[in-house]
Amino acid sequence: MSEKTKDEVEQREEEPIIELAEEETAVADAEETEPLSLEEQLNAAQAEAAKNLDGWMRAQAEFANARKRMEKQRAETYLNATANMVTKLLPVLDDFERALDTVPAEIAENIWLEGIQLMQRKLLTILDELNIKPIDAVGQPFDPNFHEAIMQEPADAYESGMVSKELQKGYQLGDRVIRPSLVYVAE
């Protein structure tokens, strides 16, 4: 494109802008010549104040909602992390329980065994501090939300539909089941 053509294009592009600026100046001059009454000014100021107040209140509400949402997500993340960690520790606790249930009588008074029992109690204390509670199973009605039935067995001591034996202890974090109890159910 030649320089002459470029200049013409640039000049054409600038012209509408100049015309709009002139129109805006003419409107502003017309407004200045007609002063608003005090009542009109007051109404305009009140309308603007109401608009600003509404915007501020909406921003405050959005901020409060965002804060609540973030707090809820943080709490949920904490619960998920706790549940994941405890899920990995539960097999260790199960091993402690199985080992202590099968202790031979000749070493029952051994100091070494007391150390093992102390480790188990410490682990249970940690779980309790994390709000991890064992699920009551034996003697309770079977509830598929808390119990996982392995089989049914005839049991004279329990009514039909009651948990008669617990094979593996279940745990929950608050209302959330981390691991259901493995149980036998009375027929």
C-alpha positions in Angstrom: 0.0 0.0 0.0 1.4 3.4 -0.8 1.9 6.1 1.8 -0.8 8.2 0.3 -3.4 5.4 0.7 -2.2 4.7 4.2 -2.7 8.4 5.1 -6.2 8.4 3.6 -7.2 5.2 5.6 -5.9 6.7 8.8 -7.7 9.9 8.3 -11.0 8.1 7.6 -10.6 6.0 10.8 -10.0 9.2 12.9 -13.0 11.1 11.5 -15.8 9.1 13.3 -13.9 9.4 16.6 -13.7 13.2 16.2 -17.4 13.3 15.4 -18.3 11.2 18.5 -16.2 13.4 20.7 -17.9 16.5 19.4 -21.4 14.9 20.0 -20.4 14.1 23.6 -19.2 17.6 24.2 -22.5 19.0 22.8 -24.5 16.7 25.1 -22.4 17.7 28.1 -22.8 21.4 27.2 -26.6 20.9 27.0 -26.6 19.3 30.4 -24.6 22.1 31.9 -27.0 24.7 30.6 -30.0 22.9 32.2 -29.1 22.6 35.9 -30.8 19.8 37.8 -33.1 20.7 40.7 -31.9 19.8 44.2 -34.6 17.2 44.4 -33.5 15.6 41.2 -29.9 15.6 42.4 -30.9 14.1 45.7 -32.9 11.3 43.9 -29.9 10.6 41.6 -27.5 10.5 44.6 -29.9 8.2 46.5 -30.3 5.9 43.5 -26.5 5.7 43.1 -26.0 5.1 46.9 -28.6 2.3 46.8 -26.9 0.7 43.7 -23.5 0.9 45.5 -24.9 -0.5 48.7 -26.5 -3.4 46.8 -23.2 -4.1 45.0 -21.3 -4.0 48.3 -23.8 -6.4 50.0 -23.6 -8.8 47.1 -19.8 -8.8 47.2 -19.9 -9.4 51.0 -22.4 -12.3 50.5 -20.2 -13.8 47.8 -17.1 -13.5 50.0 -18.9 -15.2 52.9 -20.1 -18.0 50.7 -16.6 -18.5 49.3 -15.2 -18.6 52.8 -17.8 -21.2 53.9 -17.1 -23.3 50.8 -13.3 -23.2 51.4 -13.8 -24.1 55.1 -16.0 -27.1 54.1 -13.5 -28.2 51.5 -10.7 -28.0 54.1 -12.6 -30.0 56.6 -13.5 -32.6 54.0 -9.9 -32.9 52.9 -8.8 -33.4 56.5 -11.4 -36.2 57.0 -10.3 -37.9 53.8 -6.6 -37.7 54.7 -7.3 -39.0 58.2 -9.4 -41.8 56.8 -6.7 -42.8 54.3 -4.0 -42.8 57.0 -6.1 -44.8 59.4 -7.0 -47.3 56.7 -3.3 -48.0 56.3 -2.8 -48.4 60.1 -5.7 -50.7 60.8 -4.0 -53.9 59.5 -1.2 -53.2 62.1 -3.8 -52.9 64.8 -5.4 -56.2 63.6 -2.0 -57.9 63.8 -1.5 -56.6 67.4 -4.9 -58.0 68.4 -4.3 -61.4 66.8 -0.8 -61.6 68.4 -2.1 -60.7 71.8 -5.1 -63.1 71.5 -2.7 -66.1 70.8 -0.1 -65.4 73.5 1.1 -68.7 75.1 0.5 -69.0 78.9 4.2 -69.4 79.6 5.1 -65.9 78.4 2.0 -64.1 79.6 3.9 -62.5 82.5 6.9 -61.5 80.4 7.9 -57.9 80.4 8.4 -58.0 76.6 4.7 -58.8 76.2 3.8 -55.8 78.4 5.8 -53.6 75.9 3.7 -55.1 73.0 0.5 -54.4 74.9 1.7 -50.8 75.6 2.3 -50.3 71.8 -1.2 -51.5 71.1 -2.7 -49.1 73.7 -0.7 -46.2 72.3 -2.0 -46.9 68.8 -5.6 -47.1 70.1 -5.1 -43.8 72.0 -3.9 -42.2 68.7 -7.0 -43.5 66.9 -9.2 -42.2 69.7 -7.6 -38.8 69.5 -8.4 -38.8 65.8 -12.1 -39.5 66.6 -11.8 -43.1 65.2 -14.2 -45.4 67.1 -14.6 -49.1 66.8 -18.0 -50.3 65.5 -20.0 -52.3 68.0 -21.0 -55.6 66.4 -21.6 -58.6 68.6 -25.2 -58.6 69.9 -26.2 -55.8 67.6 -28.8 -56.1 64.8 -27.1 -56.7 61.5 -26.7 -53.4 59.6 -25.2 -53.5 56.1 -24.0 -49.9 56.6 -21.7 -51.0 59.5 -21.3 -54.7 59.1 -20.2 -57.0 56.3 -21.7 -60.5 56.7 -19.4 -63.4 55.9 -21.9 -66.1 56.7 -25.0 -67.0 58.7 -24.8 -69.5 61.5 -27.2 -71.0 63.9 -26.8 -69.4 67.3 -28.8 -70.1 70.5 -27.6 -67.0 72.3 -28.8 -64.6 69.6 -32.0 -63.9 67.8 -32.2 -64.2 64.0 -30.6 -61.2 62.3 -28.3 -60.4 65.2 -24.5 -60.4 64.9 -23.3 -63.5 66.6 -19.5 -63.3 66.0 -17.0 -60.6 64.9 -14.1 -61.8 62.7 -12.6 -58.4 62.1 -13.3 -55.2 64.0 -14.8 -52.3 62.0 -14.0 -48.6 62.6 -15.7 -45.3 61.8 -14.6 -41.7 61.7 -17.5 -39.7 63.2 -20.5 -41.0 61.1 -18.3 -42.2 58.2 -17.5 -45.9 58.1 -13.8 -46.4 57.4 -14.0 -50.2 57.5 -17.1 -52.3 58.2 -17.0 -55.1 60.7 -16.7 -58.6 59.2 -19.3 -60.7 61.1 -21.3 -63.8 61.3 -25.1 -63.3 61.5 -27.4 -65.6 63.6 -30.0 -67.5 61.6 
